[in-house]
Amino acid sequence: MCGDQMELEFQAITPRKISDEVYNQLKTMILNGKFPPGSKLPSTRELCELFNVGRSAIRDALSSLKGMGLISIKQGEGIFVNSYNPSLIFHRISLINSQDVIKLYQVRKMLEVEAAGLASINRTSDQLEKMTNAISQMENPSNETMVWQSDYQFHMAVSNATGNQFLHQLMISISESMKKAIFEVHHFIFSDQKVAKEMVCQHVRIYEAIKNGDASKAKETMRHHLLEVESIIYEHLGIDSNF
C-alpha cells in the first residue's frame, strides 16, 4: 500500500496557505478518482510525512474536505472517501463580485446548450408538460417572484429531461448560486413588457424544438436565449461585454 501511495506523486507544499494547498491536492485526487469512493486515505501522521507539513495543516485540510462531504472521519478506523455528489462542487460558492457571476454563467451556458439537445432526445410527456406550465406562468406572472420561479422551473424541467442526473444536479446548484443575480435580471425583464414578451417567445421556441425532437434546433434556440440573457446581465452589472 505504501508503494501505491508514493506513486500518487504528492507535491511539496510551500509555506503560503499550507492547509489550503493540502486541501486542494487531496480534493483533486479524490475528484480524479485516485482515491475512489470507499477508499481509505493515509492517516494524519502519514499525510504529514507525505506533504512534509505539520499536523495542524492536515487537520484543517481534512476539516474542509469533511465539510464539503467528500470524506468521513471514523474514530479509531481512519479517513474514508464518500460517494461523489456533483452538487457539492458549487455548494460553498459565494458570488462576491460581478466577475464571479459572469464566470458561473459561462459554465451554465456550456451545460445548458448541450442539455437542450439531450432533452430533445430523452424528454417525456410529463417533462414537456412542466415546461408548458412554466411558460404559461411566464406569460401571466402575478409578481416579480413568479417571473424568476417560472423561468427556474422551465430550465430545471429541461435539465431533468436530459435523463442525466449529474447534469441536472449541477444545474440546480448553479442556479441556486446565481439566484440573487438572476432575480435582479428578472426585475429588469418584468419592468419592460417588450423584453418580457421576447423572453417568453424564446422559451416557447426552445420548448417546440425539444418537443419536436430537433436536437440541433434546441441547442441553437437555447444558445440564442442564454446569450440574450447574458447581455442583460452585463448591462445590469455594468460590465464590458469583452470581459
Backbone hydrogen bonds in HBPLUS format (Angstrom, degrees):
<---DONOR---> <-ACCEPTOR-->    atom                        ^
c    i                          cat <-CA-CA->   ^        H-A-AA   ^      H-
h    n   atom  resd res      DA  || num        DHA   H-A  angle D-A-AA Bond
n    s   type  num  typ     dist DA aas  dist angle  dist       angle   num
A0004-ASP N   A0001-MET O   3.05 MM   3  5.12 115.7  2.48  96.8 112.2     1
A0005-GLN N   A0001-MET O   3.02 MM   4  6.37 154.5  2.09 153.9 160.8     2
A0006-MET N   A0002-CYS O   3.14 MM   4  6.43 155.4  2.20 148.7 154.3     3
A0007-GLU N   A0003-GLY O   3.24 MM   4  6.47 138.6  2.42 140.6 151.0     4
A0007-GLU N   A0004-ASP O   3.20 MM   3  5.20 129.3  2.47  94.2 107.2     5
A0008-LEU N   A0005-GLN O   3.10 MM   3  5.48 156.3  2.16 107.9 115.3     6
A0009-GLU N   A0006-MET O   3.28 MM   3  5.86 166.7  2.29 113.8 117.1     7
A0021-GLU N   A0017-LYS O   3.07 MM   4  6.35 154.5  2.14 153.1 160.3     8
A0022-VAL N   A0018-ILE O   3.00 MM   4  6.32 159.7  2.04 155.6 161.1     9
A0023-TYR N   A0019-SER O   2.88 MM   4  6.03 162.6  1.91 146.2 151.6    10
A0024-ASN N   A0020-ASP O   2.86 MM   4  6.05 162.0  1.90 148.4 152.9    11
A0025-GLN N   A0021-GLU O   3.04 MM   4  6.22 160.9  2.08 147.8 152.5    12
A0026-LEU N   A0022-VAL O   2.99 MM   4  6.19 169.9  2.00 156.5 159.3    13
A0027-LYS N   A0023-TYR O   2.85 MM   4  5.94 161.4  1.89 152.1 158.2    14
A0028-THR N   A0024-ASN O   3.01 MM   4  6.08 160.3  2.05 143.5 148.7    15
A0029-MET N   A0025-GLN O   3.03 MM   4  6.28 158.9  2.08 147.7 153.3    16
A0030-ILE N   A0026-LEU O   2.95 MM   4  6.20 153.2  2.02 148.8 156.0    17
A0031-LEU N   A0027-LYS O   2.90 MM   4  6.13 172.0  1.90 158.4 160.0    18
A0032-ASN N   A0028-THR O   2.87 MM   4  5.89 142.4  2.01 144.6 154.7    19
A0034-LYS N   A0029-MET O   2.84 MM   5  5.06 131.6  2.07 159.3 163.8    20
A0035-PHE N   A0029-MET O   3.31 MM   6  6.05 142.8  2.46 125.9 123.3    21
A0033-GLY N   A0030-ILE O   3.10 MM   3  5.25 157.2  2.16 104.0 110.9    22
A0039-SER N   A0036-PRO O   3.01 MM   3  5.63 161.2  2.04 140.8 144.2    23
A0038-GLY N   A0081-VAL O   2.75 MM  43  5.20 171.2  1.76 138.8 141.9    24
A0081-VAL N   A0039-SER O   2.94 MM  42  5.59 160.5  1.97 160.8 167.0    25
A0041-LEU N   A0079-ILE O   2.77 MM  38  5.40 159.5  1.81 152.1 159.0    26
A0047-LEU N   A0043-SER O   2.83 MM   4  6.10 157.9  1.88 156.4 162.8    27
A0048-CYS N   A0044-THR O   2.95 MM   4  6.19 151.3  2.04 147.0 154.6    28
A0049-GLU N   A0045-ARG O   3.17 MM   4  6.50 152.0  2.25 144.8 151.6    29
A0050-LEU N   A0046-GLU O   2.83 MM   4  6.10 161.1  1.87 152.4 158.2    30
A0051-PHE N   A0047-LEU O   2.90 MM   4  5.91 165.9  1.92 151.3 154.4    31
A0052-ASN N   A0048-CYS O   2.78 MM   4  5.39 120.7  2.13 127.8 143.2    32
A0053-VAL N   A0048-CYS O   3.10 MM   5  5.14 143.7  2.24 132.9 143.0    33
A0058-ILE N   A0054-GLY O   3.43 MM   4  6.80 156.8  2.48 145.6 151.7    34
A0059-ARG N   A0055-ARG O   2.83 MM   4  6.07 164.2  1.85 156.2 160.8    35
A0060-ASP N   A0056-SER O   2.97 MM   4  6.13 160.9  2.00 147.2 151.8    36
A0061-ALA N   A0057-ALA O   3.05 MM   4  6.19 159.5  2.09 143.7 149.4    37
A0062-LEU N   A0058-ILE O   2.88 MM   4  6.07 163.7  1.91 155.3 159.6    38
A0063-SER N   A0059-ARG O   2.90 MM   4  6.05 148.0  2.01 143.1 152.4    39
A0064-SER N   A0060-ASP O   3.05 MM   4  6.35 150.1  2.14 144.5 151.7    40
A0065-LEU N   A0061-ALA O   3.02 MM   4  6.33 157.7  2.07 148.6 154.7    41
A0066-LYS N   A0062-LEU O   2.86 MM   4  6.04 154.3  1.93 146.0 153.2    42
A0067-GLY N   A0063-SER O   2.90 MM   4  6.10 152.4  1.97 141.4 149.3    43
A0068-MET N   A0064-SER O   3.02 MM   4  6.30 139.3  2.19 141.9 152.3    44
A0070-LEU N   A0065-LEU O   3.00 MM   5  5.46 146.1  2.12 168.9 160.1    45
A0069-GLY N   A0066-LYS O   2.89 MM   3  4.97 148.4  1.99 101.1 111.5    46
A0082-ASN N   A0070-LEU O   2.86 MM  12  5.32 171.1  1.87 133.5 136.4    47
A0072-SER N   A0080-PHE O   2.79 MM   8  5.27 152.0  1.86 151.2 160.2    48
A0080-PHE N   A0072-SER O   2.85 MM   8  5.27 170.7  1.86 162.5 163.2    49
A0074-LYS N   A0078-GLY O   2.89 MM   4  5.40 158.8  1.94 177.0 171.8    50
A0077-GLU N   A0074-LYS O   2.91 MM   3  5.32 162.2  1.95 131.3 135.5    51
A0078-GLY N   A0074-LYS O   2.98 MM   4  5.40 170.7  1.99 152.6 152.6    52
A0088-LEU N   A0085-ASN O   2.97 MM   3  5.80 165.2  1.99 127.8 132.5    53
A0089-ILE N   A0086-PRO O   3.24 MM   3  5.86 159.6  2.28 115.9 120.5    54
A0091-HIS N   A0088-LEU O   3.11 MM   3  4.73 153.2  2.18  96.3 104.6    55
A0093-ILE N   A0090-PHE O   3.21 MM   3  5.15 166.5  2.23 105.5 109.5    56
A0096-ILE N   A0094-SER O   2.95 MM   2  5.70 114.3  2.40 114.7  97.7    57
A0100-ASP N   A0097-ASN O   3.14 MM   3  5.50 125.9  2.44 104.2 116.8    58
A0101-VAL N   A0097-ASN O   3.38 MM   4  6.82 152.8  2.46 145.3 152.4    59
A0102-ILE N   A0098-SER O   3.07 MM   4  6.41 161.9  2.10 153.3 157.0    60
A0103-LYS N   A0099-GLN O   2.94 MM   4  6.14 163.9  1.96 152.0 156.4    61
A0104-LEU N   A0100-ASP O   3.00 MM   4  6.17 160.3  2.04 150.1 155.0    62
A0105-TYR N   A0101-VAL O   2.92 MM   4  6.11 149.1  2.01 145.2 154.7    63
A0106-GLN N   A0102-ILE O   2.93 MM   4  6.20 142.5  2.07 144.9 155.0    64
A0107-VAL N   A0103-LYS O   3.30 MM   4  6.68 145.4  2.42 138.2 146.1    65
A0108-ARG N   A0104-LEU O   3.03 MM   4  6.39 155.0  2.09 144.4 151.4    66
A0109-LYS N   A0105-TYR O   2.89 MM   4  6.21 154.2  1.95 150.0 156.1    67
A0110-MET N   A0106-GLN O   3.19 MM   4  6.47 162.4  2.22 146.2 149.6    68
A0111-LEU N   A0107-VAL O   3.10 MM   4  6.36 158.7  2.14 152.9 158.5    69
A0112-GLU N   A0108-ARG O   2.79 MM   4  5.84 171.5  1.80 159.7 162.7    70
A0113-VAL N   A0109-LYS O   3.16 MM   4  6.04 160.2  2.20 149.6 151.9    71
A0115-ALA N   A0111-LEU O   2.89 MM   4  6.06 145.4  2.01 142.9 154.2    72
A0116-ALA N   A0112-GLU O   3.00 MM   4  6.15 149.5  2.10 141.0 146.1    73
A0118-LEU N   A0114-GLU O   3.01 MM   4  6.36 160.0  2.05 153.1 158.3    74
A0119-ALA N   A0115-ALA O   2.79 MM   4  5.94 155.9  1.84 150.3 157.8    75
A0120-SER N   A0116-ALA O   3.13 MM   4  6.34 144.2  2.26 141.4 149.1    76
A0121-ILE N   A0118-LEU O   2.99 MM   3  5.28 144.1  2.12 104.4 115.3    77
A0122-ASN N   A0118-LEU O   2.97 MM   4  6.23 156.4  2.02 155.2 162.5    78
A0123-ARG N   A0119-ALA O   2.87 MM   4  5.10 137.1  2.06 144.8 145.0    79
A0128-LEU N   A0124-THR O   3.00 MM   4  6.28 154.7  2.07 150.0 157.3    80
A0129-GLU N   A0125-SER O   2.96 MM   4  6.13 147.2  2.07 140.2 149.2    81
A0130-LYS N   A0126-ASP O   3.07 MM   4  6.40 146.4  2.19 141.6 150.1    82
A0131-MET N   A0127-GLN O   3.13 MM   4  6.44 146.5  2.24 141.0 149.6    83
A0132-THR N   A0128-LEU O   3.04 MM   4  6.38 158.2  2.08 149.1 154.2    84
A0133-ASN N   A0129-GLU O   2.92 MM   4  6.15 154.3  1.99 147.5 154.8    85
A0134-ALA N   A0130-LYS O   3.05 MM   4  6.19 153.8  2.13 140.1 146.7    86
A0135-ILE N   A0131-MET O   3.00 MM   4  6.28 154.7  2.07 147.1 154.1    87
A0136-SER N   A0132-THR O   2.95 MM   4  6.16 155.2  2.01 146.3 152.8    88
A0137-GLN N   A0133-ASN O   3.12 MM   4  6.42 151.3  2.21 144.1 150.9    89
A0138-MET N   A0134-ALA O   2.98 MM   4  6.27 144.4  2.11 142.0 152.5    90
A0138-MET N   A0135-ILE O   3.07 MM   3  4.89 117.4  2.47  90.2 106.3    91
A0139-GLU N   A0135-ILE O   2.98 MM   4  6.26 148.0  2.09 149.3 157.3    92
A0147-VAL N   A0144-GLU O   3.05 MM   3  5.17 128.3  2.33  97.6 111.3    93
A0148-TRP N   A0144-GLU O   3.35 MM   4  6.82 157.8  2.40 153.4 156.3    94
A0149-GLN N   A0145-THR O   2.93 MM   4  6.17 166.6  1.95 153.0 157.4    95
A0150-SER N   A0146-MET O   2.86 MM   4  5.81 165.3  1.88 145.4 149.2    96
A0151-ASP N   A0147-VAL O   3.16 MM   4  6.23 156.6  2.21 141.8 148.5    97
A0152-TYR N   A0148-TRP O   2.85 MM   4  6.03 161.8  1.89 152.8 158.3    98
A0153-GLN N   A0149-GLN O   2.85 MM   4  6.06 160.8  1.89 149.5 154.7    99
A0154-PHE N   A0150-SER O   3.01 MM   4  6.18 152.2  2.09 142.1 149.1   100
A0155-HIS N   A0151-ASP O   3.09 MM   4  6.37 171.6  2.10 156.4 157.3   101
A0156-MET N   A0152-TYR O   2.91 MM   4  6.06 151.7  1.99 150.5 159.1   102
A0157-ALA N   A0153-GLN O   2.94 MM   4  6.03 146.7  2.06 139.0 147.7   103
A0158-VAL N   A0154-PHE O   3.00 MM   4  6.36 148.3  2.11 147.2 156.1   104
A0159-SER N   A0155-HIS O   3.01 MM   4  6.26 165.2  2.04 145.2 148.6   105
A0160-ASN N   A0156-MET O   2.86 MM   4  5.96 153.7  1.93 143.5 151.3   106
A0161-ALA N   A0157-ALA O   2.97 MM   4  6.02 138.3  2.15 134.5 145.3   107
A0161-ALA N   A0158-VAL O   3.09 MM   3  5.04 123.3  2.43  93.2 107.9   108
A0162-THR N   A0159-SER O   3.24 MM   3  5.45 157.0  2.30 101.5 108.4   109
A0163-GLY N   A0160-ASN O   3.26 MM   3  5.99 160.8  2.30 116.1 120.5   110
A0168-HIS N   A0164-ASN O   3.06 MM   4  6.29 161.8  2.09 152.5 158.2   111
A0169-GLN N   A0165-GLN O   2.96 MM   4  6.10 157.2  2.01 142.2 147.5   112
A0170-LEU N   A0166-PHE O   3.00 MM   4  6.23 156.3  2.06 147.5 154.0   113
A0171-MET N   A0167-LEU O   2.96 MM   4  6.23 156.1  2.02 150.4 156.7   114
A0172-ILE N   A0168-HIS O   3.05 MM   4  6.33 152.9  2.12 146.9 154.1   115
A0173-SER N   A0169-GLN O   3.02 MM   4  6.27 163.4  2.05 149.6 153.5   116
A0174-ILE N   A0170-LEU O   2.89 MM   4  6.12 163.5  1.92 154.2 158.6   117
A0175-SER N   A0171-MET O   2.96 MM   4  6.00 165.8  1.98 147.4 151.8   118
A0176-GLU N   A0172-ILE O   2.95 MM   4  6.12 155.5  2.01 148.6 155.4   119
A0177-SER N   A0173-SER O   3.00 MM   4  6.20 155.1  2.07 145.4 152.1   120
A0178-MET N   A0174-ILE O   3.01 MM   4  6.23 140.8  2.17 145.1 155.8   121
A0179-LYS N   A0176-GLU O   3.28 MM   3  5.02 163.3  2.31  99.8 104.2   122
A0182-ILE N   A0178-MET O   2.90 MM   4  6.00 174.1  1.91 172.1 174.1   123
A0183-PHE N   A0179-LYS O   2.81 MM   4  5.89 155.7  1.87 151.7 158.9   124
A0184-GLU N   A0180-LYS O   3.11 MM   4  6.34 154.9  2.18 146.1 151.9   125
A0185-VAL N   A0181-ALA O   3.10 MM   4  6.44 145.7  2.23 141.9 151.6   126
A0186-HIS N   A0182-ILE O   2.92 MM   4  6.26 153.8  1.99 149.5 156.4   127
A0187-HIS N   A0183-PHE O   3.02 MM   4  6.35 130.9  2.27 137.6 151.1   128
A0188-PHE N   A0184-GLU O   3.36 MM   4  6.75 147.2  2.48 139.0 145.4   129
A0188-PHE N   A0185-VAL O   3.04 MM   3  5.23 120.9  2.40  98.8 112.6   130
A0189-ILE N   A0185-VAL O   3.03 MM   4  6.44 157.5  2.08 147.3 153.8   131
A0190-PHE N   A0186-HIS O   2.80 MM   4  5.85 163.4  1.83 145.4 149.8   132
A0191-SER N   A0187-HIS O   3.22 MM   4  6.33 139.6  2.39 135.8 145.2   133
A0191-SER N   A0188-PHE O   3.20 MM   3  5.27 128.7  2.47  95.7 108.8   134
A0192-ASP N   A0189-ILE O   3.14 MM   3  5.40 156.5  2.20 107.6 114.8   135
A0196-ALA N   A0192-ASP O   2.86 MM   4  6.07 165.1  1.88 159.2 164.4   136
A0197-LYS N   A0193-GLN O   2.91 MM   4  6.01 157.0  1.96 144.7 150.0   137
A0198-GLU N   A0194-LYS O   3.15 MM   4  6.36 155.4  2.21 142.5 148.8   138
A0199-MET N   A0195-VAL O   2.96 MM   4  6.23 153.3  2.03 151.7 159.0   139
A0200-VAL N   A0196-ALA O   3.14 MM   4  6.44 153.5  2.21 145.2 151.6   140
A0201-CYS N   A0197-LYS O   3.05 MM   4  6.34 159.1  2.09 147.1 152.7   141
A0202-GLN N   A0198-GLU O   2.95 MM   4  6.23 151.1  2.03 147.3 154.9   142
A0203-HIS N   A0199-MET O   3.14 MM   4  6.44 152.7  2.22 145.1 151.4   143
A0204-VAL N   A0200-VAL O   2.97 MM   4  6.30 151.7  2.05 149.5 158.1   144
A0205-ARG N   A0201-CYS O   2.98 MM   4  6.28 155.9  2.04 149.4 155.1   145
A0206-ILE N   A0202-GLN O   3.07 MM   4  6.33 155.6  2.13 145.1 151.5   146
A0207-TYR N   A0203-HIS O   2.91 MM   4  6.12 163.9  1.94 149.0 153.6   147
A0208-GLU N   A0204-VAL O   2.89 MM   4  6.13 163.0  1.91 153.7 157.8   148
A0209-ALA N   A0205-ARG O   3.09 MM   4  6.25 158.3  2.13 145.3 150.6   149
A0210-ILE N   A0206-ILE O   3.03 MM   4  6.29 159.1  2.07 151.5 157.4   150
A0211-LYS N   A0207-TYR O   2.79 MM   4  5.99 164.0  1.81 157.2 162.2   151
A0212-ASN N   A0208-GLU O   2.90 MM   4  6.01 152.3  1.98 143.3 150.4   152
A0214-ASP N   A0209-ALA O   2.98 MM   5  5.25 156.3  2.04 162.9 161.0   153
A0213-GLY N   A0210-ILE O   3.10 MM   3  5.13 155.6  2.16 101.8 109.2   154
A0218-ALA N   A0214-ASP O   2.88 MM   4  6.03 155.4  1.94 153.1 161.1   155
A0219-LYS N   A0215-ALA O   2.99 MM   4  6.18 160.1  2.03 150.4 154.4   156
A0220-GLU N   A0216-SER O   3.02 MM   4  6.21 155.9  2.08 143.0 150.3   157
A0221-THR N   A0217-LYS O   2.88 MM   4  6.01 169.3  1.89 155.0 157.0   158
A0222-MET N   A0218-ALA O   3.01 MM   4  6.06 154.8  2.07 142.0 149.5   159
A0223-ARG N   A0219-LYS O   2.90 MM   4  5.98 159.5  1.94 145.6 151.5   160
A0224-HIS N   A0220-GLU O   3.02 MM   4  6.23 160.9  2.06 147.6 152.7   161
A0225-HIS N   A0221-THR O   3.01 MM   4  6.17 160.3  2.05 143.6 149.0   162
A0226-LEU N   A0222-MET O   2.93 MM   4  6.14 166.8  1.95 155.6 158.7   163
A0227-LEU N   A0223-ARG O   2.98 MM   4  6.13 152.4  2.05 148.4 155.7   164
A0228-GLU N   A0224-HIS O   3.06 MM   4  6.28 151.0  2.14 145.7 153.4   165
A0229-VAL N   A0225-HIS O   2.99 MM   4  6.33 160.3  2.03 152.8 157.9   166
A0230-GLU N   A0226-LEU O   2.86 MM   4  5.98 152.4  1.94 140.1 148.6   167
A0231-SER N   A0227-LEU O   3.01 MM   4  6.25 151.3  2.09 142.8 149.2   168
A0232-ILE N   A0228-GLU O   3.24 MM   4  6.59 146.6  2.36 141.0 149.6   169
A0232-ILE N   A0229-VAL O   3.07 MM   3  5.09 120.3  2.44  95.1 110.2   170
A0233-ILE N   A0229-VAL O   2.92 MM   4  6.28 152.0  1.99 149.9 158.3   171
A0234-TYR N   A0230-GLU O   2.88 MM   4  6.19 162.8  1.91 156.0 159.8   172
A0235-GLU N   A0231-SER O   3.04 MM   4  6.20 161.1  2.07 141.0 146.3   173
A0236-HIS N   A0232-ILE O   2.81 MM   4  5.96 159.0  1.85 148.3 154.7   174
A0237-LEU N   A0233-ILE O   2.84 MM   4  6.00 158.4  1.89 154.6 159.7   175
A0238-GLY N   A0234-TYR O   2.84 MM   4  5.78 115.7  2.26 138.4 154.1   176
A0239-ILE N   A0234-TYR O   2.95 MM   5  4.99 163.2  1.98 141.3 145.5   177
A0238-GLY N   A0235-GLU O   3.29 MM   3  5.04 145.4  2.42  91.6 101.5   178
A0243-PHE N   A0240-ASP O   2.97 MM   3  5.57 157.3  2.03 126.3 127.0   179
